[in-house]
Amino acid sequence: MTNNTADRDLMAPETEPTDEELHVVMREALDLAVTRKLQSDTWMRQHLLETVTQVRSAFQAAHP
């Protein structure tokens, strides 16, 4: 793979991204999406467990 980005003005309106540049951007986007999904799953799991614990405690207190 060659890096031709040093020779180009990436901010110029007529500049089209290369396949290599698109690959890098898509890889980074996928990595970020997977990381955020794992964080979201962990957060939901923690809050679900907390909610179940609270409901069980409230039920046990109401039904001794």
PyMOL commands that set and color helices and strands:
alter all, ss='L'
color gray80, all
select helices_A, chain A and resi 5-7+19-62
alter helices_A, ss='H'
color red, helices_A
deselect
rebuild
show_as cartoon
